[in-house]
Amino acid sequence: MSAARSANKTAETLTKQELEAQKRARRAELKERHVAWRKKYFASLKYSFYVMSHPFDGFWDLVHEQRGTLAAAHTFLILFLLTRVIKLMCTSFQFISAPIQYINVFEEMGSLLLPFLILCLANWAMTTLFDGKGRFKDIYMGMCYAMVPYVLIQLPMTFISNMLSVDEGSLYSVMLSFSVIWCLFLVFVGLMEIHDYGPGKTFIFLIVTVVGASVILFLMLTFFSLLSDAASYFVSLYRETIFRLN
């Protein structure tokens, strides 16, 4: 009996040791995955500078060589939205007239986020019908990376505007215009590389994308308007029924 008990204890000890070893191995594997993900995330953030300076090679490698990540794209989109809000709230009153007390942060972000997503959806829908190579994920990621100059230029210029006089406002306007033109150029090149189109076809599909986004937005507004009217009708019908029953 004593030999059997010692054998059972030894088996239990080995089982516990095996479980502990498995737990340590899992923790080590999770730690390695986290470290690898963090390295790739920061590398994809840093890669945005290469995309800005070498857009043709940058956007091609961004999608086809997996140099970009969705986490970095989300980061750039959030920074773009925050930059817009900070610009409205912190720009000198000499260069912008925004009623700060009435600004709703979430409405301002939504007014940019919704059109941005609709444009990505419209571009994916239209190019899919005409041999476009890009997936929705690729289009979204490319558009987010194209927003980086807006953040890098307009965010510092927001605070610099408080140190400028009215006579120096031309510098402020030139820098803002330059950031927007740079972003548009990156969007053009990015979509051209993502879909493997030529310049002419890319330009045509940019126009088609804007038209498609307008149609999607119109359909959404029509749907929600009809939904609101239907809800109002049923609420009125309910109130009328309750009134007559009473």
C-alpha positions in Angstrom: 0.0 0.0 0.0 2.8 2.4 0.9 4.5 1.7 -2.4 1.2 2.4 -4.3 0.7 5.7 -2.3 4.2 6.9 -3.1 3.7 6.0 -6.7 0.5 8.1 -6.8 2.2 11.0 -5.1 5.0 10.8 -7.6 2.5 10.8 -10.5 0.6 13.8 -9.0 3.9 15.7 -8.5 4.9 15.0 -12.1 1.4 16.1 -13.3 1.7 19.4 -11.4 5.2 19.9 -12.7 4.0 19.3 -16.2 1.1 21.7 -15.8 3.4 24.4 -14.4 5.8 23.8 -17.3 2.9 24.1 -19.8 1.8 27.4 -18.1 5.3 28.8 -18.2 5.5 27.8 -21.9 2.2 29.5 -22.7 3.2 32.7 -20.8 6.5 32.7 -22.7 4.7 32.2 -26.0 2.2 35.0 -25.3 5.1 37.3 -24.2 7.0 36.5 -27.4 3.8 37.2 -29.5 3.2 40.5 -27.7 6.8 41.6 -28.2 6.6 40.6 -31.9 3.3 42.4 -32.3 4.7 45.5 -30.6 7.8 45.6 -32.8 5.7 45.2 -35.9 3.3 47.9 -34.7 6.1 50.5 -34.1 7.8 49.5 -37.4 4.6 50.1 -39.3 4.2 53.5 -37.6 7.7 54.4 -38.6 7.1 53.1 -42.1 4.6 55.9 -42.7 7.6 58.3 -43.1 8.8 56.1 -46.0 5.4 56.2 -47.5 5.3 60.0 -47.4 8.7 60.4 -49.0 8.5 57.4 -51.4 4.8 57.0 -52.1 5.0 54.7 -55.2 7.3 52.1 -53.6 5.8 52.8 -50.1 2.2 52.0 -50.9 3.1 49.0 -53.0 5.1 47.4 -50.1 2.5 48.6 -47.6 -0.1 46.3 -49.1 1.8 43.6 -51.1 4.7 43.2 -48.7 2.6 43.5 -45.5 4.6 46.5 -44.3 1.5 48.1 -42.8 -0.8 47.1 -40.0 -4.4 47.8 -39.2 -3.4 48.9 -35.7 -1.1 51.6 -37.2 -3.9 52.6 -39.6 -6.4 53.0 -36.7 -3.8 55.1 -34.9 -3.4 57.5 -37.8 -7.1 57.8 -38.3 -7.6 58.6 -34.6 -4.8 61.2 -34.7 -6.4 62.7 -37.8 -9.7 63.1 -36.0 -8.1 64.5 -32.9 -6.1 66.9 -35.0 -9.3 68.3 -36.5 -10.9 68.8 -33.1 -7.7 70.4 -31.6 -7.5 72.6 -34.6 -11.0 73.9 -34.0 -10.4 74.4 -30.3 -6.8 75.7 -30.1 -6.2 77.7 -33.3 -5.8 81.4 -32.8 -9.0 83.4 -33.3 -7.3 85.4 -35.9 -7.3 82.5 -38.3 -10.5 80.6 -37.5 -13.9 81.6 -36.1 -15.3 78.5 -34.4 -17.8 78.8 -31.5 -15.8 76.7 -29.0 -18.7 76.7 -26.5 -20.9 74.9 -29.0 -18.4 72.4 -30.4 -19.3 68.8 -29.8 -16.2 66.6 -30.0 -18.0 63.5 -31.0 -20.1 65.2 -33.7 -17.0 66.7 -35.2 -15.2 63.4 -35.3 -18.3 61.6 -36.7 -18.7 64.3 -39.4 -15.2 63.2 -40.7 -15.2 59.5 -39.8 -18.5 58.7 -41.6 -17.6 60.3 -44.9 -14.1 58.7 -44.7 -15.6 55.2 -44.2 -18.2 55.8 -47.0 -15.4 56.9 -49.4 -13.5 53.7 -48.6 -16.6 51.6 -49.1 -17.5 53.4 -52.4 -14.0 53.0 -53.8 -14.0 49.3 -52.9 -17.5 48.7 -54.4 -16.7 50.5 -57.6 -13.2 49.1 -58.2 -14.3 45.6 -57.5 -16.5 45.8 -60.6 -13.6 46.9 -62.8 -10.7 44.6 -61.9 -9.5 46.5 -58.8 -6.9 44.5 -56.9 -7.4 46.2 -53.5 -9.5 44.7 -50.7 -11.5 47.0 -48.4 -8.8 46.4 -45.8 -6.1 47.6 -48.2 -8.0 50.7 -49.2 -8.8 51.6 -45.6 -5.1 51.2 -44.6 -3.8 53.2 -47.6 -6.2 56.0 -47.0 -5.2 56.1 -43.3 -1.5 56.3 -44.1 -2.2 59.1 -46.6 -3.6 61.2 -43.7 -0.2 61.4 -41.9 1.0 64.7 -43.5 -2.3 66.3 -42.3 -1.4 65.4 -38.7 2.3 66.2 -38.9 1.8 69.7 -40.4 -1.6 70.9 -39.1 -1.2 69.8 -35.5 2.0 71.9 -34.9 0.6 74.8 -37.0 -2.4 74.9 -34.7 -0.2 75.9 -31.8 2.1 78.0 -33.9 -0.9 80.1 -35.0 -1.1 81.5 -31.6 2.4 83.0 -32.1 1.7 84.6 -35.5 0.3 87.9 -36.3 -2.4 88.7 -39.0 0.3 89.8 -41.4 2.0 86.4 -41.0 -1.2 84.5 -41.7 -0.1 83.7 -45.3 2.5 81.3 -43.9 -0.2 79.6 -41.9 -2.5 79.3 -44.9 0.3 78.0 -47.2 1.2 75.3 -44.7 -2.4 74.1 -44.3 -2.9 74.0 -48.1 0.4 72.2 -48.5 -0.7 69.5 -46.1 -4.0 69.0 -47.8 -2.4 68.8 -51.3 0.2 66.3 -50.0 -2.6 64.1 -48.5 -4.6 64.2 -51.8 -1.4 63.3 -53.7 -0.8 60.3 -51.4 -4.4 59.2 -51.7 -4.1 59.3 -55.5 -0.8 57.3 -55.6 -2.0 54.9 -52.9 -5.1 54.0 -54.8 -3.2 53.6 -58.0 -0.7 51.2 -56.4 -3.3 49.3 -54.4 -5.5 48.6 -57.4 -2.7 48.4 -59.9 -4.3 51.1 -62.1 -2.7 53.7 -64.4 -2.9 57.4 -63.6 -5.8 58.0 -65.9 -7.9 55.2 -64.7 -7.2 56.1 -61.1 -8.3 59.7 -61.7 -11.6 58.5 -63.3 -12.3 56.1 -60.4 -11.6 58.9 -57.9 -14.4 60.8 -59.5 -16.6 57.7 -59.6 -15.8 57.1 -55.9 -17.0 60.6 -55.0 -20.2 60.0 -57.0 -20.7 56.6 -55.4 -20.1 58.0 -51.9 -22.7 60.7 -52.6 -25.2 58.0 -53.7 -24.5 55.9 -50.6 -25.0 58.9 -48.4 -28.2 59.9 -50.2 -29.6 56.4 -49.7 -28.6 56.4 -46.0 -30.3 59.7 -45.4 -33.4 58.5 -47.3 -33.5 55.3 -45.3 -33.2 57.0 -41.9 -35.7 59.7 -43.0 -38.3 57.0 -43.9 -37.4 55.1 -40.7 -38.0 58.3 -38.6 -41.3 59.0 -40.4 -42.4 55.4 -39.8 -41.5 55.6 -36.1 -43.4 58.9 -35.8 -46.4 57.3 -37.4 -46.5 54.4 -35.0 -46.0 56.7 -32.0 -48.8 58.9 -33.1 -51.0 55.8 -33.7 -50.2 54.5 -30.2 -51.0 57.8 -28.6 -54.3 58.2 -30.5 -55.3 54.6 -29.5 -54.5 55.3 -25.8 -56.4 58.6 -26.0 -59.5 57.0 -27.4 -59.4 54.1 -25.0 -59.3 56.4 -22.1 
